[in-house]
């Protein structure tokens, strides 16, 4: 099985290198064919456009009869990707895996996931709440993350133009809402943490009384 696994992975890496149209790349880490880095550009007409996204890939012993293990190395603001760990919620990485899938086709599925989030089956519940409650604010935050974390190497992709986002913007929060509580003397990092937890964004702020925020801040 190990020799067959090696041959399969080596062929997949070669085939991906020959394909100049998909913009998918797969490279070995420390010459280890079972620990790889996959990468792809952010899909056009999405908040991720212009970014360059890298994915850690571990090939299990039973590959291709067992799904590969993938997680984002590049930080991504997306309902189906953990903001903290890069863990991914995608069916083909779990029970919908099939041996006919390849590393390249799986990376293309990740790229497609950036186009079409599935907020009702989230990996990151806070981001999913943001997506469902205020799409425009979510898109702005995802763009800020693309600019802050997904800058492509100069030889692969032109840098994303734009100002540097603040910590509030990276959390998808209004600077005015943050200032309203920091002006009361609360630490900025705690204010941002609490407002994120409460999903204090967009129209949702009308449903959250100031006393609720203050109660969390005083904890």
Secondary structure, DSSP 8 states (H G I E B T S, - for coil): -HHHHHHHHHHHHHHHHH--SS--EEEEETTEEEEEEEEEE--TTSTTTT-EEEEEEE--TTTTSS--EEEESS---BTTB-TTT-BB--GGGTTT--TT--HHHHHHHHHHHHHS--GGG-SSHHHHHHHHH-HHHHHHHHHHHHHHH----TTTS----S----HHHHTT--HHHHHHHHTTT--HHHHHHHHHHTT--GGGGGGS-HHHHHHHHT-
